[in-house]
Amino acid sequence: MPYDLYSYIYDQFSSQKQTINEIEIKLSKKKKELKELEKNDPKNFTEIKKLKKEKDALDKNIKSCYDNLITTLKQQADQFYGQWKFILPLILEDKILKDKNSTFAKEMQEKHLKAFNSKKDRYSIKINLDELEKNDFIPKSDETVTKTLQALHEFSFFLHIEFRLATPFLSQDDEPFYLLDNPIKKDKVFKVPMVSGSTWKGNLRWAAGRAIELGPKDKMLDSRIQLVKLFGHENDAQKKYFDLLMPDKLEEFNRTIKGFTNRDGLRKGRLHFYPTFFDEMSLEVINPHDRKTKAGTVPIFIESVPSGASGIFSLLYVPFDMMGSPTHQIREEAKEDFLFLSTVLKDLMLTYGFSAKKSSGFGIIREPISEGVVIVKGSEPKGFSMFDDLKRDIDILFPEGD
C-alpha cells in the first residue's frame, strides 16, 4: 500500500474514532444523570423517561457510527494487505469486536489469508519492488555499478546474485500489532518481504565461522584474522567461541589484530551488504499433534516467502584499510578474500540456508542461479551461474599487473 493511501485511510478512521469518543462521553454523562435521578427522585417519571429517551438515542447513534466504521474497514480491506497496525488500535480501544460485531475479525482474517494467493497482491508487490528500484534501494545496472566502483579503492568488487528459493524463507518482523502471530519481516514503507543487510551479514559471518571450525587447524589463525578484516571486530560471543577453538594461538591473534583495530579493539569490515526484496509471499502451516490422540488441534499460521520466489543478493567489497599498500599485496589479499567468500556463500545458500528455522531446511536457493554478475574495479563485468565458476575465473577478475 502506498504511504499516501495509508495516511488517508488512517486519517479517515481517526476522525470516525474521535466522533465515537465524543458520543461515548455524552452517553456516560447521561447514564450517570439517569442513575442519580432514579436513586434520589425515583417518582419523577417524566424526567426519567426523558433521560432514557436521550440515552437510547445516543446508544443508537454510537451503533450507527460503529456500523459505518466497520463498513469502511470492509470496503478498504483489499488495500490493507499487511498494514494492520493502524486498524488494530481502533479495534482494541473501541472494543468493536467484543461489544459490537464478533464476526468482524473472522471476516477480515479470511480476506487477509485469501489475499496471499491472489494475483492482485502479487502484482502490487511487483509494483512496490519497482518503486524500490526507482528510489535506489536496489542497484539498477552493471553500468551504474561500474561507474561507482571507479570512485572506490583499487580491487573493490561488487557481487550481484539473482536467485530462486528451493525451500520457503521464514523470518520474524517486529510489528507490534498484526493479524498473525508470526509475520515475515517487511520493508517499513513498501511492506515488501525482505532480508535486511544486517541479517545477511550475520548469516554469512556464521557460515564463515563454521568454515574456519571445519577447516585445517594450521590455517585457523589466518582465517580468523581474515574474518575480522572482512566483517569487523568480534563481539563477546564470537570471541569466546574462537578462543576455545585455538587456545594456543590467542596471544599471537591479539598481537596481530592490534595493528588494524583502534585502541578499543574496534574496526569496520571490508564487506557491505544490501537488503534483498522478494516478489511473493505465502503461508506455512504448522499443526502440532496431541501426544495421546495423535491429532492436530490448533494450526499455527506462519508468513513466508514460498519456494520459487526470486530475490537479489548484493555485496560490496572495499579494501579501504590497505590504502597505500603495494598493488600486488592488495591484489593478493582481495583474491584470497574473494575465494573465501565464494566458498562461504556456496555453503550458506546451498547447504545451511539463511532463513529462520534453517536447521529444518528453510531458506536454501536453487543452483544454477538465475543470474550472477561480479564486477571488479578496472575489469569487465563477469557473469556466472554456479558458485564454482567464481573460483575458476579468479585470474580473469584479478589479472596480474605490469
ABEGO torsion letter per residue (X at the ends): XBAAAAAAAAAAAAAAAAAAAAAAAAAAAAAAAAAAAAAABAABAAAAAAAAAAAAAAAAAAAAAAAAAAAAAAAAAAAAEABAAAAAAAAAAAGAAAAABAAAAAAAAAAAAAAAABAAAAAAAAAAAAAAAAAGABBABAAAAAAAAAABBBGBBBBBBBBBBABBBBBBBABABBABABBBBBBAAAGBBBBBAAAAAAAAAAAAAAAAAABBAAAAAAAAAAAAAAAEBBBAAAAAAAAAABAAAAAAAAAAAAAABBAAGBBBBABBBBBBBBABBBBBBBBBBBAAAGBBABBBBBBBBBBGBBBBBBBBBBBAAABGBBAAAAAAAAAAAAAAAAAAAAAAAAAAEABBGAAAGBGBBBOBBABBBBBBBGBBBBBBABAAAAAAAAAAABBBBX
